[in-house]
């Protein structure tokens, strides 16, 4: 994501769980942004090569958004609780639920989406399935869903 412009630019692939996390954060915070599709599959994967200052990976982008546009908050103000949310977020993003949408939720939904896409049986994880379903009912998660992105192929749109 470009940090230089007043209107953020998100370099995104519609199926990328990383991009999905950031799209959710942008939607929750009501931040208008420009999206530049990057196909991670075509021709061995397109890469962003630019001289613009970029912020990445996704948790750094989300932290940047939290620091520069704090409302609504994605991290608790209490340092211990904030560290716990970061711990969960790092765990989900690298390799799961509070009373309000948090950074951890932004990591959970794309990971569950990938698991479903690859046919992983989630029935042993009813709590994760229930939380994921509840989050997908929220507008920010709907508008950021891979099936609703400008670069989503027509046959995969919802």
TAKA-V475597 format. One record per residue. N is the residue number from 0. RES is the residue in three letters. SS is DSSP state (H for helix, E for strand, - for the rest). PSI is psi in whole degrees, 0 to 359 (* if undefined). Layout:
n = [N	N]
res = [RES	RES]
ss = [SS	SS]
psi = [PSI	PSI]
//
This chain:
n = [0	1	2	3	4	5	6	7	8	9	10	11	12	13	14	15	16	17	18	19	20	21	22	23	24	25	26	27	28	29	30	31	32	33	34	35	36	37	38	39	40	41	42	43	44	45	46	47	48	49	50	51	52	53	54	55	56	57	58	59	60	61	62	63	64	65	66	67	68	69	70	71	72	73	74	75	76	77	78	79	80	81	82	83	84	85	86	87	88	89	90	91	92	93	94	95	96	97	98	99	100	101	102	103	104	105	106	107	108	109	110	111	112	113	114	115	116	117	118	119	120	121	122	123	124	125	126	127	128	129	130	131	132	133	134	135	136	137	138	139	140	141	142	143	144	145	146	147	148	149	150	151	152	153	154	155	156	157]
res = [UNK	UNK	UNK	UNK	UNK	UNK	UNK	UNK	UNK	UNK	UNK	UNK	UNK	UNK	UNK	UNK	UNK	UNK	UNK	UNK	UNK	UNK	UNK	UNK	UNK	UNK	UNK	UNK	UNK	UNK	UNK	UNK	UNK	UNK	UNK	UNK	UNK	UNK	UNK	UNK	UNK	UNK	UNK	UNK	UNK	UNK	UNK	UNK	UNK	UNK	UNK	UNK	UNK	UNK	UNK	UNK	UNK	UNK	UNK	UNK	UNK	UNK	UNK	UNK	UNK	UNK	UNK	UNK	UNK	UNK	UNK	UNK	UNK	UNK	UNK	UNK	UNK	UNK	UNK	UNK	UNK	UNK	UNK	UNK	UNK	UNK	UNK	UNK	UNK	UNK	UNK	UNK	UNK	UNK	UNK	UNK	UNK	UNK	UNK	UNK	UNK	UNK	UNK	UNK	UNK	UNK	UNK	UNK	UNK	UNK	UNK	UNK	UNK	UNK	UNK	UNK	UNK	UNK	UNK	UNK	UNK	UNK	UNK	UNK	UNK	UNK	UNK	UNK	UNK	UNK	UNK	UNK	UNK	UNK	UNK	UNK	UNK	UNK	UNK	UNK	UNK	UNK	UNK	UNK	UNK	UNK	UNK	UNK	UNK	UNK	UNK	UNK	UNK	UNK	UNK	UNK	UNK	UNK]
ss = [-	E	-	-	-	-	-	-	E	E	E	E	-	-	-	-	H	H	H	H	H	H	H	H	H	H	H	H	-	-	-	-	-	E	E	E	E	-	-	-	-	H	H	H	-	-	-	-	-	-	-	-	-	E	-	-	-	H	H	H	H	H	H	H	H	H	H	H	-	-	-	-	-	-	-	-	-	-	H	H	H	H	H	H	H	H	H	H	H	H	H	H	H	H	-	-	-	-	-	-	-	-	H	H	H	H	H	H	H	H	H	H	H	H	H	H	H	-	-	-	-	-	-	-	-	H	H	H	H	H	H	H	H	H	H	H	-	-	H	H	H	H	H	H	-	H	H	H	-	-	-	-	-	H	H	H	-	-]
psi = [135	130	350	321	154	328	116	150	123	118	117	145	132	327	358	121	330	312	322	316	313	320	321	313	315	317	316	323	357	34	120	141	159	142	129	111	135	116	114	358	314	135	38	5	119	141	149	120	109	159	351	147	129	148	126	161	190	322	329	322	313	321	318	315	319	319	325	339	79	350	134	153	138	347	141	157	329	124	320	315	322	316	323	317	318	320	312	316	313	319	313	314	329	329	*	*	126	181	346	165	133	179	325	321	324	334	324	309	312	325	319	319	317	319	315	318	325	11	25	132	112	3	332	355	64	328	315	318	316	315	316	315	317	319	321	345	347	141	318	324	328	309	339	357	142	329	353	20	153	333	9	127	147	320	348	1	151	*]
//
